[in-house]
Amino acid sequence: MKRRIGIGAFFAAALALATSVAAEDGRPQLRAKTYGTSQDSLYHVPVTEFAPRDTSTTYADYVFANTLARTTGGCLGQCLEAVPRLPNGALLTKIEAYFCNTDSNPSDVLGVHLYKSWYDGTNMTEMGAVYSASSNGCGEDKVEDLTSLNYQVNYWDNQLILIVETHTTNGTQALAGVNLYYRLEVSPAPPTSDFGDVPTSSPQFQFIEALYASGITAGCGGGNFCPNANVTRGQMAVFLAKALGLQWP
């Protein structure tokens, strides 16, 4: 006899399984995820991805207290830049930067700015920035919350750019790395339904349309989705494998 579960119960069980695994040892989960719409994932930008913004700028990589960090020469101000590659459609939540700053002058700015711009580099808009305090050495990290921007990554119209601002050329100010935090999002619902038995007023409408648009399911036939039908273990395997892009060795 085939074992069947309701579609709603199936997704509830999958969520419960993910939650139990995350909290299995009873300790807070510290490692960032790359899945889920309710928790932050982390995208790390190493210093090796930051390049000079013009040909007059030089850079050097030093190890400060066992930390690889990049300094600039021949440039004061916004000298280095990198283009992060967050998932398209993700909700940007935080920026975090790690600094190595042994400069004693508090007026010498060391920071990282996050911009969005058009693909030709014009129409730049600053979205956030984090700054180092002077003489803090290595291991200093600063975080700014960006959730109030409600910004979803949109590579159709623009790109994100990280720019390092430094005001010394003697190796006393260096960047050790940048983290961008994001939250995966389910696509907004279309104006009309693709299934005759799923009205736009249904609380599952947005999510069913996302499954359909992603090629995870085409419904149950005849232009319907059968939202109240049971799900076999075989169908569950298809849903999960397609949604996660699972492969075998």
The 8 nearest C-alpha neighbors of each residue, nearest first, counted from 0:
[[1, 2, 3, 231, 232, 4, 233, 230],
 [2, 0, 3, 231, 232, 233, 230, 4],
 [1, 3, 231, 0, 232, 4, 230, 229],
 [4, 2, 231, 230, 229, 1, 232, 5],
 [3, 5, 229, 230, 9, 8, 6, 231],
 [4, 6, 229, 8, 7, 230, 9, 228],
 [5, 7, 9, 8, 230, 229, 4, 10],
 [6, 8, 9, 10, 5, 11, 227, 226],
 [9, 7, 11, 5, 6, 10, 12, 4],
 [10, 8, 6, 12, 7, 11, 5, 4],
 [9, 11, 13, 12, 7, 8, 14, 6],
 [12, 10, 8, 14, 9, 13, 15, 7],
 [13, 11, 15, 9, 10, 14, 8, 16],
 [12, 14, 10, 16, 11, 15, 9, 17],
 [15, 13, 11, 17, 12, 16, 10, 18],
 [14, 16, 12, 18, 17, 13, 19, 11],
 [17, 15, 13, 19, 14, 18, 12, 20],
 [18, 16, 14, 20, 15, 19, 21, 13],
 [19, 17, 15, 21, 16, 20, 14, 22],
 [20, 18, 16, 22, 21, 17, 23, 15],
 [21, 19, 23, 17, 18, 22, 16, 24],
 [20, 22, 18, 19, 23, 28, 17, 24],
 [23, 21, 25, 19, 20, 24, 26, 18],
 [24, 22, 20, 25, 19, 21, 26, 18],
 [23, 25, 26, 22, 21, 20, 27, 28],
 [24, 26, 22, 23, 27, 21, 28, 19],
 [27, 25, 24, 28, 22, 23, 29, 21],
 [28, 26, 29, 25, 22, 21, 24, 30],
 [27, 29, 30, 21, 26, 22, 31, 25],
 [30, 28, 27, 31, 26, 32, 21, 22],
 [29, 31, 28, 32, 40, 41, 27, 21],
 [32, 30, 40, 41, 29, 39, 33, 28],
 [33, 31, 40, 34, 30, 39, 41, 38],
 [34, 32, 40, 31, 35, 41, 39, 183],
 [33, 35, 32, 183, 36, 40, 38, 182],
 [34, 36, 37, 183, 38, 33, 182, 32],
 [35, 37, 183, 184, 182, 38, 34, 185],
 [38, 36, 35, 182, 39, 183, 184, 34],
 [39, 37, 36, 182, 35, 40, 32, 34],
 [40, 38, 182, 181, 180, 31, 41, 32],
 [39, 41, 32, 31, 33, 181, 180, 182],
 [40, 42, 180, 31, 179, 43, 181, 178],
 [41, 43, 179, 178, 180, 44, 85, 40],
 [42, 44, 178, 177, 45, 41, 179, 176],
 [43, 45, 177, 178, 176, 46, 42, 48],
 [46, 44, 176, 47, 48, 43, 177, 175],
 [45, 47, 176, 48, 49, 175, 69, 68],
 [46, 48, 45, 49, 50, 69, 44, 60],
 [49, 47, 46, 45, 81, 50, 44, 80],
 [50, 48, 81, 80, 46, 47, 79, 51],
 [49, 51, 79, 80, 48, 52, 81, 47],
 [52, 50, 79, 53, 56, 78, 80, 57],
 [51, 53, 79, 78, 80, 50, 54, 56],
 [54, 52, 51, 55, 56, 78, 79, 50],
 [53, 55, 56, 51, 52, 57, 73, 74],
 [56, 54, 53, 73, 57, 74, 51, 72],
 [57, 55, 73, 74, 54, 51, 72, 53],
 [58, 56, 72, 71, 73, 55, 51, 59],
 [59, 57, 71, 70, 72, 69, 56, 60],
 [58, 60, 70, 69, 71, 61, 57, 72],
 [61, 59, 69, 68, 70, 67, 58, 62],
 [62, 60, 68, 67, 63, 69, 59, 70],
 [61, 63, 67, 66, 65, 68, 64, 60],
 [64, 62, 66, 65, 61, 67, 137, 68],
 [63, 65, 66, 62, 137, 67, 138, 136],
 [64, 66, 63, 62, 67, 137, 61, 68],
 [67, 65, 63, 62, 64, 68, 175, 137],
 [68, 66, 62, 61, 175, 63, 60, 65],
 [67, 69, 175, 174, 173, 61, 60, 66],
 [70, 68, 60, 173, 174, 59, 46, 61],
 [71, 69, 173, 59, 58, 170, 172, 60],
 [72, 70, 58, 57, 168, 59, 74, 56],
 [71, 73, 168, 57, 74, 58, 56, 70],
 [72, 74, 56, 57, 55, 168, 71, 75],
 [75, 73, 56, 72, 78, 76, 71, 168],
 [76, 74, 166, 165, 167, 78, 77, 73],
 [75, 77, 164, 165, 166, 78, 74, 163],
 [76, 78, 164, 163, 162, 79, 165, 75],
 [77, 79, 52, 76, 51, 163, 74, 164],
 [80, 78, 51, 163, 50, 52, 162, 49],
 [81, 79, 162, 49, 161, 50, 52, 163],
 [80, 82, 49, 161, 48, 160, 83, 50],
 [81, 83, 160, 159, 161, 84, 80, 158],
 [84, 82, 85, 81, 159, 160, 44, 161],
 [85, 83, 86, 82, 159, 42, 87, 158],
 [84, 86, 83, 87, 42, 89, 152, 181],
 [87, 85, 89, 88, 84, 152, 183, 181],
 [86, 88, 152, 89, 153, 154, 85, 151],
 [87, 89, 152, 151, 153, 86, 90, 184],
 [90, 88, 183, 151, 152, 87, 182, 86],
 [89, 91, 151, 182, 181, 150, 183, 92],
 [90, 92, 181, 150, 151, 180, 89, 93],
 [91, 93, 146, 145, 181, 180, 144, 90],
 [94, 92, 144, 145, 180, 143, 179, 91],
 [93, 95, 179, 143, 142, 178, 180, 144],
 [94, 96, 142, 178, 141, 177, 179, 143],
 [97, 95, 177, 140, 141, 176, 178, 98],
 [98, 96, 140, 175, 176, 139, 177, 174],
 [97, 99, 174, 175, 139, 137, 100, 173],
 [98, 100, 137, 173, 136, 172, 174, 175],
 [99, 101, 172, 136, 134, 102, 135, 171],
 [100, 102, 134, 136, 171, 135, 103, 172],
 [103, 101, 171, 134, 100, 104, 133, 172],
 [102, 104, 134, 133, 105, 101, 107, 100],
 [103, 105, 106, 107, 102, 133, 134, 108],
 [106, 104, 133, 107, 103, 132, 108, 102],
 [107, 105, 104, 108, 133, 166, 103, 109],
 [108, 106, 166, 105, 104, 109, 167, 165],
 [109, 107, 166, 165, 106, 110, 164, 105],
 [110, 108, 165, 164, 131, 130, 107, 166],
 [109, 111, 130, 164, 129, 163, 131, 108],
 [110, 112, 163, 129, 128, 162, 164, 130],
 [113, 111, 128, 162, 161, 127, 163, 114],
 [114, 112, 161, 127, 126, 160, 125, 128],
 [115, 113, 125, 160, 124, 126, 159, 123],
 [114, 116, 159, 124, 158, 123, 160, 157],
 [117, 115, 123, 122, 157, 158, 120, 121],
 [116, 118, 157, 120, 119, 121, 122, 158],
 [117, 119, 120, 157, 158, 116, 121, 156],
 [118, 120, 117, 121, 116, 122, 157, 158],
 [121, 119, 118, 117, 116, 123, 122, 158],
 [120, 122, 123, 117, 119, 116, 118, 124],
 [123, 121, 116, 117, 124, 120, 115, 119],
 [122, 124, 116, 121, 115, 114, 125, 120],
 [123, 125, 114, 115, 126, 116, 122, 113],
 [126, 124, 114, 127, 113, 115, 123, 112],
 [125, 127, 114, 113, 124, 115, 128, 112],
 [126, 128, 113, 125, 112, 145, 129, 143],
 [129, 127, 112, 111, 113, 130, 110, 143],
 [128, 130, 111, 110, 141, 143, 142, 112],
 [131, 129, 110, 109, 111, 132, 128, 141],
 [130, 132, 109, 110, 133, 98, 129, 141],
 [131, 133, 135, 134, 130, 105, 100, 109],
 [132, 134, 105, 103, 135, 102, 100, 104],
 [135, 133, 101, 103, 102, 136, 100, 132],
 [136, 134, 133, 100, 101, 132, 137, 139],
 [135, 137, 100, 101, 99, 134, 138, 139],
 [138, 136, 99, 139, 98, 100, 135, 63],
 [137, 139, 140, 98, 97, 99, 136, 66],
 [138, 140, 98, 137, 97, 135, 99, 141],
 [141, 139, 97, 96, 98, 138, 95, 142],
 [140, 142, 95, 96, 129, 97, 130, 139],
 [141, 143, 95, 94, 129, 144, 96, 140],
 [144, 142, 94, 93, 145, 129, 95, 141],
 [143, 145, 93, 146, 92, 142, 94, 147],
 [146, 144, 92, 93, 147, 148, 143, 91],
 [145, 147, 92, 148, 149, 144, 91, 93],
 [146, 148, 149, 145, 144, 92, 150, 91],
 [149, 147, 150, 146, 145, 126, 91, 92],
 [148, 150, 147, 146, 151, 90, 91, 145],
 [151, 149, 148, 91, 90, 152, 146, 147],
 [150, 152, 90, 88, 89, 153, 91, 149],
 [153, 151, 88, 87, 89, 90, 154, 150],
 [154, 152, 155, 87, 88, 156, 151, 157],
 [155, 153, 157, 156, 158, 87, 152, 88],
 [154, 156, 153, 157, 158, 87, 152, 118],
 [155, 157, 154, 153, 117, 158, 118, 116],
 [158, 156, 117, 154, 116, 118, 155, 153],
 [157, 159, 115, 116, 154, 117, 118, 160],
 [158, 160, 115, 114, 82, 83, 116, 161],
 [159, 161, 82, 114, 113, 81, 115, 162],
 [162, 160, 113, 81, 80, 112, 82, 114],
 [163, 161, 80, 112, 79, 111, 77, 160],
 [162, 164, 111, 79, 77, 110, 78, 80],
 [165, 163, 77, 76, 110, 109, 111, 78],
 [164, 166, 109, 76, 108, 75, 167, 163],
 [167, 165, 75, 107, 108, 76, 109, 168],
 [166, 168, 169, 165, 172, 75, 171, 107],
 [167, 169, 72, 170, 71, 73, 166, 74],
 [170, 168, 171, 167, 72, 172, 71, 70],
 [169, 171, 172, 70, 168, 173, 167, 71],
 [170, 172, 101, 102, 169, 100, 173, 167],
 [173, 171, 100, 170, 99, 70, 102, 101],
 [172, 174, 70, 99, 69, 68, 98, 100],
 [173, 175, 98, 68, 69, 176, 99, 97],
 [174, 176, 68, 97, 98, 46, 67, 173],
 [177, 175, 45, 46, 97, 174, 96, 44],
 [176, 178, 96, 44, 95, 43, 97, 45],
 [179, 177, 43, 95, 42, 94, 44, 96],
 [178, 180, 94, 42, 93, 41, 95, 43],
 [181, 179, 41, 93, 92, 40, 39, 42],
 [180, 182, 91, 92, 90, 40, 39, 89],
 [181, 183, 39, 90, 89, 36, 40, 38],
 [182, 184, 89, 36, 90, 35, 181, 34],
 [185, 183, 36, 89, 186, 182, 88, 90],
 [184, 186, 187, 209, 183, 206, 36, 205],
 [185, 187, 209, 184, 188, 205, 88, 206],
 [188, 186, 205, 185, 189, 209, 184, 206],
 [187, 189, 205, 186, 190, 208, 204, 209],
 [190, 188, 191, 187, 192, 208, 205, 199],
 [189, 191, 188, 192, 199, 187, 193, 205],
 [192, 190, 189, 199, 193, 188, 198, 194],
 [191, 193, 194, 199, 198, 197, 190, 189],
 [194, 192, 191, 195, 208, 222, 197, 223],
 [195, 193, 223, 222, 192, 197, 196, 224],
 [194, 196, 223, 197, 222, 193, 198, 192],
 [195, 197, 194, 223, 198, 224, 225, 226],
 [196, 198, 194, 195, 204, 201, 199, 192],
 [199, 197, 200, 201, 196, 192, 204, 195],
 [198, 200, 201, 204, 192, 191, 197, 190],
 [199, 201, 198, 202, 204, 197, 203, 205],
 [200, 202, 204, 203, 199, 198, 197, 205],
 [203, 201, 204, 200, 205, 199, 206, 198],
 [202, 204, 201, 206, 205, 207, 197, 200],
 [203, 205, 201, 207, 206, 202, 199, 208],
 [206, 204, 188, 208, 207, 203, 209, 187],
 [205, 207, 209, 208, 203, 204, 210, 185],
 [206, 208, 210, 204, 209, 205, 203, 211],
 [207, 209, 211, 205, 206, 210, 212, 204],
 [208, 210, 206, 212, 207, 211, 213, 186],
 [211, 209, 207, 213, 215, 208, 212, 216],
 [210, 212, 208, 216, 214, 213, 209, 217],
 [211, 213, 209, 214, 210, 208, 215, 216],
 [214, 212, 210, 211, 215, 209, 216, 242],
 [213, 215, 211, 212, 216, 210, 217, 241],
 [214, 216, 210, 241, 213, 238, 211, 242],
 [217, 215, 211, 214, 218, 210, 238, 213],
 [216, 218, 211, 219, 214, 215, 224, 220],
 [217, 219, 224, 216, 220, 223, 225, 222],
 [218, 220, 224, 223, 225, 217, 221, 222],
 [221, 219, 222, 223, 218, 224, 217, 225],
 [220, 222, 223, 219, 218, 224, 195, 194],
 [223, 221, 194, 220, 195, 224, 218, 193],
 [224, 222, 194, 195, 221, 196, 220, 225],
 [223, 225, 218, 219, 226, 194, 196, 222],
 [224, 226, 228, 227, 223, 219, 196, 218],
 [227, 225, 224, 228, 6, 197, 196, 7],
 [228, 226, 225, 229, 6, 5, 7, 224],
 [229, 227, 225, 226, 5, 230, 6, 4],
 [228, 230, 5, 4, 3, 6, 231, 227],
 [231, 229, 4, 3, 5, 6, 234, 235],
 [232, 230, 3, 234, 233, 2, 235, 4],
 [231, 233, 235, 234, 236, 230, 2, 3],
 [234, 232, 236, 231, 235, 237, 230, 238],
 [233, 235, 237, 231, 236, 232, 230, 238],
 [234, 236, 232, 238, 233, 237, 239, 231],
 [235, 237, 233, 239, 234, 238, 240, 232],
 [238, 236, 234, 240, 235, 239, 241, 233],
 [239, 237, 235, 241, 236, 240, 215, 242],
 [240, 238, 242, 236, 241, 237, 243, 235],
 [239, 241, 245, 237, 243, 244, 242, 238],
 [242, 240, 244, 238, 215, 239, 243, 237],
 [243, 241, 239, 240, 244, 238, 215, 213],
 [244, 242, 245, 240, 241, 239, 238, 246],
 [245, 243, 241, 240, 242, 246, 239, 238],
 [244, 246, 240, 243, 241, 247, 239, 242],
 [247, 245, 244, 248, 240, 243, 241, 239],
 [246, 248, 245, 244, 240, 243, 241, 236],
 [247, 246, 245, 244, 240, 243, 241, 236]]
